[in-house]
Amino acid sequence: SLNCGGIEYRIGVTNDNDGGFIGFGAMGHPWFDSGEMTAQEIATAFTSAASSVLGAGGTAIGCEHVLSSSEATLALDTTGFLRTDALLVLVLVTDVDDYGYYDQMGFGGPCDGFLCTETPQPVDALYDNLVTLKSGDPEGLAAIVVAGDPDITEGLNTCQQPATCCGVGLGECAQAHHAPRLYEFAGMQAGTNGYTGNICDGAAQIPLLIQDALTNNIDLACQTYEPPG
């Protein structure tokens, strides 16, 4: 129903560890195109790809990076996923930040020797890179972030890292950590192109948060975006 209906769209899935596009659609593409697949075929393919992300793993402790991984997937893509006349919407769902500051060596606390040794790119650099992929047009980029609200602290885990919510039966406060980098990224978006939702609202709320973002923010961004030509 975006932009009064009848839009063409593509959906790509990736993980938090530079895994590239995950899954296959029609015509051999590693993404799903509404011009090549029915809505039901896309739903089935998306579910399969999203489910496989759970078993992808491989991310070093504390080095999860959904935003950086998405940027790398798009920047290195040779399959033609991006279109000059299409709004690019990043949907980032995670229970941690993108290379969270609390996961970096030097944060301190009893777990410092086990934390991430990778140096993340600044958020504004990632944003600029993505805008460049959209021909330098900020209106062509949008973000839906569902992660831990950095303004809410329910407690600290055993590594003294701040958590937005603790969860039940985890043994420590570690259900979802603060995500200031991701919230910052959403706040950089032009106009209404940025949306944030707290993952601590629960799994059942995640589809509703994304639907709200699509129905309001992204629908308006889609209507106001003027593609080349």
LOBABA-126493 format. One record per residue (C-alpha): residue number from 0; y, z, x; residue in one letter. Coordinates in pm, whole numbers. Example, Ala and Ser with C-alpha at 12.3 -4.5 7.8 and 13.67 -1.06 7.14 Angstrom:
<vexnus>
+-----+--------+--------+--------+------+
!  nr !      y !      z !      x ! rest !
+-----+--------+--------+--------+------+
!   0 !   -450 !    780 !   1230 !    A !
!   1 !   -106 !    714 !   1367 !    S !
+-----+--------+--------+--------+------+
</vexnus>
This chain:
<vexnus>
+-----+--------+--------+--------+------+
!  nr !      y !      z !      x ! rest !
+-----+--------+--------+--------+------+
!   0 !      0 !      0 !      0 !    S !
!   1 !    233 !     -5 !    304 !    L !
!   2 !    543 !   -223 !    264 !    N !
!   3 !    453 !   -291 !   -100 !    C !
!   4 !    101 !   -401 !     -8 !    G !
!   5 !    -62 !   -710 !    136 !    G !
!   6 !      9 !   -631 !    502 !    I !
!   7 !   -211 !   -745 !    786 !    E !
!   8 !   -325 !   -472 !   1023 !    Y !
!   9 !   -541 !   -395 !   1323 !    R !
!  10 !   -703 !    -64 !   1413 !    I !
!  11 !   -820 !     31 !   1762 !    G !
!  12 !   -996 !    353 !   1864 !    V !
!  13 !   -990 !    521 !   2204 !    T !
!  14 !  -1062 !    865 !   2353 !    N !
!  15 !   -874 !   1120 !   2564 !    D !
!  16 !  -1008 !    996 !   2897 !    N !
!  17 !   -902 !    634 !   2955 !    D !
!  18 !  -1209 !    500 !   2777 !    G !
!  19 !  -1038 !    183 !   2655 !    G !
!  20 !  -1111 !     46 !   2310 !    F !
!  21 !  -1426 !    191 !   2154 !    I !
!  22 !  -1637 !     -5 !   1904 !    G !
!  23 !  -1650 !   -370 !   1802 !    F !
!  24 !  -1513 !   -562 !   1510 !    G !
!  25 !  -1552 !   -926 !   1413 !    A !
!  26 !  -1513 !  -1222 !   1650 !    M !
!  27 !  -1617 !  -1001 !   1944 !    G !
!  28 !  -1292 !   -803 !   1941 !    H !
!  29 !  -1311 !   -434 !   2043 !    P !
!  30 !  -1086 !   -350 !   1746 !    W !
!  31 !  -1080 !   -413 !   1371 !    F !
!  32 !   -861 !   -680 !   1210 !    D !
!  33 !   -789 !   -703 !    836 !    S !
!  34 !   -776 !  -1081 !    867 !    G !
!  35 !  -1135 !  -1089 !    991 !    E !
!  36 !  -1298 !   -795 !    810 !    M !
!  37 !  -1290 !   -645 !    461 !    T !
!  38 !  -1144 !   -299 !    409 !    A !
!  39 !  -1496 !   -158 !    367 !    Q !
!  40 !  -1616 !   -326 !    687 !    E !
!  41 !  -1319 !   -177 !    874 !    I !
!  42 !  -1387 !    167 !    728 !    A !
!  43 !  -1751 !    150 !    837 !    T !
!  44 !  -1665 !     24 !   1186 !    A !
!  45 !  -1391 !    284 !   1228 !    F !
!  46 !  -1622 !    569 !   1125 !    T !
!  47 !  -1883 !    453 !   1375 !    S !
!  48 !  -1628 !    422 !   1658 !    A !
!  49 !  -1461 !    756 !   1581 !    A !
!  50 !  -1800 !    929 !   1569 !    S !
!  51 !  -1893 !    790 !   1911 !    S !
!  52 !  -1576 !    940 !   2061 !    V !
!  53 !  -1727 !   1285 !   2007 !    L !
!  54 !  -2004 !   1206 !   2252 !    G !
!  55 !  -1789 !   1018 !   2503 !    A !
!  56 !  -1688 !   1331 !   2697 !    G !
!  57 !  -1628 !   1310 !   3070 !    G !
!  58 !  -1276 !   1454 !   3071 !    T !
!  59 !  -1217 !   1706 !   3350 !    A !
!  60 !  -1143 !   2059 !   3231 !    I !
!  61 !   -786 !   2074 !   3108 !    G !
!  62 !   -719 !   1704 !   3173 !    C !
!  63 !   -751 !   1574 !   2816 !    E !
!  64 !   -479 !   1316 !   2752 !    H !
!  65 !   -477 !   1129 !   2422 !    V !
!  66 !   -123 !    993 !   2468 !    L !
!  67 !   -165 !    883 !   2830 !    S !
!  68 !   -505 !    732 !   2748 !    S !
!  69 !   -357 !    536 !   2456 !    S !
!  70 !    -74 !    406 !   2673 !    E !
!  71 !   -319 !    298 !   2944 !    A !
!  72 !   -548 !    129 !   2691 !    T !
!  73 !   -259 !    -80 !   2558 !    L !
!  74 !    -98 !   -151 !   2895 !    A !
!  75 !   -425 !   -273 !   3050 !    L !
!  76 !   -553 !   -458 !   2744 !    D !
!  77 !   -647 !   -824 !   2789 !    T !
!  78 !   -797 !   -879 !   2442 !    T !
!  79 !   -471 !   -952 !   2260 !    G !
!  80 !   -461 !   -640 !   2043 !    F !
!  81 !    -82 !   -614 !   2041 !    L !
!  82 !    119 !   -856 !   1830 !    R !
!  83 !    493 !   -917 !   1871 !    T !
!  84 !    547 !   -918 !   1496 !    D !
!  85 !    359 !   -594 !   1419 !    A !
!  86 !    466 !   -230 !   1415 !    L !
!  87 !    265 !    -28 !   1671 !    L !
!  88 !    159 !    310 !   1534 !    V !
!  89 !    -13 !    564 !   1760 !    L !
!  90 !   -220 !    819 !   1567 !    V !
!  91 !   -289 !   1107 !   1806 !    L !
!  92 !   -528 !   1380 !   1686 !    V !
!  93 !   -623 !   1656 !   1932 !    T !
!  94 !   -664 !   2032 !   1968 !    D !
!  95 !   -484 !   2036 !   2306 !    V !
!  96 !   -177 !   1873 !   2460 !    D !
!  97 !   -159 !   1557 !   2669 !    D !
!  98 !   -219 !   1710 !   3015 !    Y !
!  99 !    -95 !   2044 !   2880 !    G !
! 100 !    134 !   2241 !   3110 !    Y !
! 101 !    -94 !   2541 !   3057 !    Y !
! 102 !   -385 !   2337 !   3196 !    D !
! 103 !   -216 !   2239 !   3521 !    Q !
! 104 !   -291 !   2401 !   3857 !    M !
! 105 !    -19 !   2655 !   3922 !    G !
! 106 !      9 !   2776 !   3564 !    F !
! 107 !   -127 !   3109 !   3682 !    G !
! 108 !   -372 !   3349 !   3527 !    G !
! 109 !   -738 !   3412 !   3599 !    P !
! 110 !   -842 !   3045 !   3550 !    C !
! 111 !   -594 !   2874 !   3780 !    D !
! 112 !   -863 !   2759 !   4023 !    G !
! 113 !  -1044 !   2570 !   3747 !    F !
! 114 !   -749 !   2387 !   3593 !    L !
! 115 !   -652 !   2019 !   3600 !    C !
! 116 !   -547 !   1867 !   3933 !    T !
! 117 !   -416 !   1539 !   3788 !    E !
! 118 !    -39 !   1491 !   3769 !    T !
! 119 !     74 !   1357 !   3431 !    P !
! 120 !    347 !   1101 !   3379 !    Q !
! 121 !    665 !   1237 !   3219 !    P !
! 122 !    666 !   1191 !   2841 !    V !
! 123 !    980 !    977 !   2853 !    D !
! 124 !    809 !    742 !   3101 !    A !
! 125 !    512 !    699 !   2866 !    L !
! 126 !    752 !    634 !   2581 !    Y !
! 127 !    948 !    377 !   2783 !    D !
! 128 !    625 !    201 !   2882 !    N !
! 129 !    517 !    171 !   2520 !    L !
! 130 !    858 !     46 !   2408 !    V !
! 131 !    840 !   -215 !   2683 !    T !
! 132 !    508 !   -333 !   2538 !    L !
! 133 !    697 !   -384 !   2212 !    K !
! 134 !    947 !   -618 !   2381 !    S !
! 135 !   1189 !   -331 !   2443 !    G !
! 136 !   1240 !   -258 !   2071 !    D !
! 137 !   1217 !    117 !   1988 !    P !
! 138 !   1189 !     30 !   1619 !    E !
! 139 !    856 !   -138 !   1694 !    G !
! 140 !    690 !    189 !   1801 !    L !
! 141 !    586 !    482 !   1581 !    A !
! 142 !    374 !    794 !   1626 !    A !
! 143 !    169 !   1027 !   1408 !    I !
! 144 !     83 !   1346 !   1598 !    V !
! 145 !   -163 !   1598 !   1457 !    V !
! 146 !   -195 !   1875 !   1716 !    A !
! 147 !   -114 !   2240 !   1783 !    G !
! 148 !    242 !   2329 !   1680 !    D !
! 149 !    413 !   2460 !   1997 !    P !
! 150 !    640 !   2683 !   1790 !    D !
! 151 !    347 !   2888 !   1659 !    I !
! 152 !    153 !   3130 !   1881 !    T !
! 153 !   -140 !   3316 !   1732 !    E !
! 154 !   -259 !   3450 !   2064 !    G !
! 155 !   -371 !   3387 !   2421 !    L !
! 156 !   -719 !   3294 !   2541 !    N !
! 157 !   -899 !   3452 !   2837 !    T !
! 158 !   -706 !   3219 !   3072 !    C !
! 159 !   -380 !   3348 !   2920 !    Q !
! 160 !   -310 !   3005 !   2772 !    Q !
! 161 !   -109 !   2999 !   2447 !    P !
! 162 !   -290 !   2898 !   2130 !    A !
! 163 !   -141 !   2787 !   1799 !    T !
! 164 !   -453 !   2914 !   1623 !    C !
! 165 !   -753 !   3117 !   1733 !    C !
! 166 !  -1035 !   3019 !   1499 !    G !
! 167 !  -1325 !   3224 !   1371 !    V !
! 168 !  -1632 !   3307 !   1577 !    G !
! 169 !  -1506 !   3146 !   1898 !    L !
! 170 !  -1508 !   3469 !   2093 !    G !
! 171 !  -1152 !   3408 !   2210 !    E !
! 172 !   -824 !   3259 !   2092 !    C !
! 173 !   -886 !   2893 !   2172 !    A !
! 174 !   -915 !   2680 !   1859 !    Q !
! 175 !   -601 !   2473 !   1927 !    A !
! 176 !   -348 !   2502 !   2209 !    H !
! 177 !     22 !   2423 !   2208 !    H !
! 178 !    105 !   2051 !   2228 !    A !
! 179 !    472 !   2036 !   2339 !    P !
! 180 !    437 !   1699 !   2516 !    R !
! 181 !    292 !   1534 !   2207 !    L !
! 182 !    554 !   1690 !   1979 !    Y !
! 183 !    822 !   1577 !   2224 !    E !
! 184 !    683 !   1223 !   2211 !    F !
! 185 !    692 !   1220 !   1831 !    A !
! 186 !   1052 !   1343 !   1841 !    G !
! 187 !   1156 !   1052 !   2064 !    M !
! 188 !   1070 !    793 !   1801 !    Q !
! 189 !   1349 !    595 !   1639 !    A !
! 190 !   1460 !    688 !   1288 !    G !
! 191 !   1168 !    816 !   1082 !    T !
! 192 !    906 !    663 !   1314 !    N !
! 193 !    785 !   1003 !   1441 !    G !
! 194 !    567 !   1246 !   1245 !    Y !
! 195 !    406 !   1577 !   1342 !    T !
! 196 !    143 !   1784 !   1164 !    G !
! 197 !    -26 !   2107 !   1271 !    N !
! 198 !   -399 !   2059 !   1335 !    I !
! 199 !   -441 !   2431 !   1267 !    C !
! 200 !   -391 !   2356 !    898 !    D !
! 201 !   -763 !   2272 !    907 !    G !
! 202 !   -994 !   1973 !    922 !    A !
! 203 !   -968 !   1906 !    549 !    A !
! 204 !   -590 !   1870 !    582 !    Q !
! 205 !   -594 !   1611 !    864 !    I !
! 206 !   -652 !   1308 !    636 !    P !
! 207 !   -381 !   1440 !    403 !    L !
! 208 !   -135 !   1484 !    690 !    L !
! 209 !   -199 !   1128 !    809 !    I !
! 210 !   -175 !    993 !    455 !    Q !
! 211 !    160 !   1171 !    414 !    D !
! 212 !    282 !   1019 !    741 !    A !
! 213 !    172 !    670 !    636 !    L !
! 214 !    311 !    698 !    284 !    T !
! 215 !    651 !    820 !    396 !    N !
! 216 !    749 !    780 !    764 !    N !
! 217 !    538 !    478 !    853 !    I !
! 218 !    598 !    297 !    525 !    D !
! 219 !    974 !    322 !    584 !    L !
! 220 !    934 !    219 !    948 !    A !
! 221 !    728 !    -81 !    839 !    C !
! 222 !    985 !   -188 !    580 !    Q !
! 223 !   1280 !   -163 !    819 !    T !
! 224 !   1109 !   -320 !   1122 !    Y !
! 225 !   1230 !   -673 !   1184 !    E !
! 226 !    973 !   -860 !   1394 !    P !
! 227 !   1073 !  -1147 !   1622 !    P !
! 228 !   1140 !  -1475 !   1445 !    G !
+-----+--------+--------+--------+------+
</vexnus>
